[in-house]
Amino acid sequence: MANSTMVMEFLLLGFPDGWNMSLLYFMLFTVTYLGTLLGNLLIVTVTTADQNLHTPMYFFLRNLSILDMCFISVTVPNACVNSITGNRAISVGGCETQIFLVLFCACVELLFLSIMAWDRYVAICQPLQYPTIMNTQFCVRMTLASLLSGLVYAGVHTGNTFQLSFCQSNVVHQFFCDIPSLLWLSYSDITSNMILILVSIIIFGGGCFGLIIMSYIHIFSTVLKYPTTASVKAFSTCTPHILVVSIFLSSGTGVYLRSSANSDTLQDLIPSACYTMVPPFLNPLIYSLRNKQVKEAVMRVMGRQFFSGKRCRCISALS
């Protein structure tokens, strides 16, 4: 132990299966990243520009879209650059920052999804009380509380991880820095770290998932009293929401509770990609682009931009 050297940087193994597959992964990750940015940026633009979408539901949706763009930007661009350049080194400080940002975005993502499920419950099951409950002050407070909770959650787990000693292998079997991969690189006792992760998953993840499920159960029980078309619409809208949340939680839980983080097979990388890439990519499709109000708002905003540009060209021509 006296002759060991403390780790000054980590090496991200990235994608397995050789150069040809790495190029395929690069293309897949790049398309997913650009699609995520485009979809979420469209939502932010439309919900900001159209006055009809200045409601609590679209307020949280706009915040979720901004968060999703940040979430996927923490891991994917760096992974794509590393796969092409072959430079897989990341400093300890850079690794710490990446872990903190991933945990922060994941925590706030789950809280936003829970709040949005609660918003739909109030809107459908208690419509008369909706303006009173989901007022502007409540929405701002819940957003700030989610961000603060994310900072605390990420700070606790990141600080607890980097209190460990790393002086053996510095190879991270992942395309980004995550806690499980680092825990298995440390020669320190990681029992307290694993207990903290388990407790966090049970209390925080389980609590948020329970709130989402209960909200949708009440929504389903309410819409079943309505005509068939309303029931079908509610099921077609809520079921994809539950599916995305389930993918997010199950893949994230699988990553953090796996028995070994020293494998670089594709099967071990898929869960990490699922919880960091799938929700940001699918949320615009599920929450907005399938929504009639958003489609109409997109057409209105595009129409205003078109006629505004045409009017400016006419004025320039006359002058």
Buried (B, 14 or more C-beta within 10 A) or exposed (E): EEEEEEBEEBBBBBBBEEEEEBEEBBEBBBEBBEBBBEBBBBBBBBBEBBEEBEBBBBBBBBBBBBBBBBBBBBBBEBBBEBBEEEEBEBEBEBBBBBBBBBBBBBBBBBBBBBBBBBBBBBBBBBEEEBEEEBEEEEBEEBBEEBBEBBBEBBEEBBEBBBEBBBBEEBBBBBBBBBBBBBBBBBEEEBEEBBEBBEEBBEEBBEEBBEBBBEBBEBBBEBBEEEEEEBBEEBBEBBEBBBEBBEBBBBBBBBBBEBEEBEBBEEEBBEBBBBBBBBBBBBBBEBBBBEBEBBEBBBEBBEEEEEEEEEEEEEEEEEE
